[in-house]
Amino acid sequence: MVLIFEKHFPLTINYYSFPQRWRHRVRTTNLAESFFRNLWRFMGRFPGFEDEEHSSRVIGTYLLGIEGYKKAREVLPYAL
């Protein structure tokens, strides 16, 4: 992953090629941003982690919750 990031790093800073007065108008539809924002919010509910296994279980719980939410959204015609 690190090698791919290094290879494509210039694409990650492409935002800075715009004039500074335009940058506040640049928007993204990047799904990863939403994912990590929600993950950060979920992880903030825990005061700390005992070890690597504990943090892995928390992330697994989050991912299973997302899957459950997606399945429920497919069945229900509206959001609860």
C-alpha positions as CSV (number, residue, x, y, z in Angstrom):
1,M,0.0,0.0,0.0
2,V,2.8,2.4,0.9
3,L,4.5,1.8,-2.5
4,I,1.2,2.5,-4.4
5,F,0.7,5.7,-2.3
6,E,4.3,6.8,-3.0
7,K,3.9,6.1,-6.7
8,H,0.7,8.2,-7.0
9,F,1.6,10.8,-4.4
10,P,1.5,13.7,-7.0
11,L,-2.2,12.9,-7.6
12,T,-2.9,13.4,-3.8
13,I,-1.6,16.9,-3.8
14,N,-3.1,18.0,-7.1
15,Y,-5.4,20.2,-5.0
16,Y,-2.6,22.6,-4.5
17,S,-2.3,23.2,-8.3
18,F,-5.5,25.4,-8.1
19,P,-5.1,29.1,-7.2
20,Q,-5.5,29.6,-3.5
21,R,-8.6,31.7,-3.9
22,W,-10.4,28.8,-5.6
23,R,-9.4,26.0,-3.1
24,H,-12.4,26.5,-0.8
25,R,-14.7,25.6,-3.8
26,V,-13.0,22.4,-4.6
27,R,-15.1,19.5,-3.4
28,T,-14.6,15.7,-3.5
29,T,-17.0,12.8,-3.7
30,N,-14.4,10.4,-2.3
31,L,-16.1,7.6,-0.5
32,A,-13.0,6.8,1.6
33,E,-13.3,10.2,3.2
34,S,-16.8,9.5,4.4
35,F,-15.7,6.0,5.5
36,F,-12.8,7.2,7.6
37,R,-14.8,10.1,9.1
38,N,-17.5,7.7,10.3
39,L,-14.9,5.2,11.5
40,W,-13.1,7.9,13.4
41,R,-16.4,8.9,15.1
42,F,-17.1,5.2,15.9
43,M,-13.6,4.6,17.3
44,G,-14.0,7.8,19.5
45,R,-16.5,5.9,21.6
46,F,-13.8,3.8,23.1
47,P,-11.5,5.3,25.7
48,G,-8.6,3.2,24.6
49,F,-7.6,-0.2,23.3
50,E,-6.0,-3.0,25.3
51,D,-3.9,-4.4,22.4
52,E,-3.8,-5.0,18.7
53,E,-6.4,-7.8,18.9
54,H,-8.8,-5.5,20.7
55,S,-8.6,-2.8,18.1
56,S,-9.0,-5.3,15.4
57,R,-12.2,-6.6,17.0
58,V,-13.5,-3.0,17.3
59,I,-12.8,-2.4,13.6
60,G,-14.5,-5.7,12.8
61,T,-17.6,-4.7,14.7
62,Y,-17.7,-1.5,12.8
63,L,-17.5,-3.2,9.5
64,L,-20.1,-5.8,10.4
65,G,-22.4,-2.9,11.5
66,I,-22.0,-1.3,8.1
67,E,-22.9,-4.5,6.4
68,G,-26.0,-4.9,8.5
69,Y,-27.0,-1.3,7.8
70,K,-26.7,-1.8,4.1
71,K,-28.8,-5.0,4.2
72,A,-31.5,-3.3,6.2
73,R,-31.5,-0.3,3.8
74,E,-32.2,-2.7,0.9
75,V,-35.2,-4.3,2.6
76,L,-36.8,-1.1,4.1
77,P,-38.3,1.4,1.7
78,Y,-37.2,4.3,4.0
79,A,-34.6,5.1,6.6
80,L,-35.6,4.6,10.2
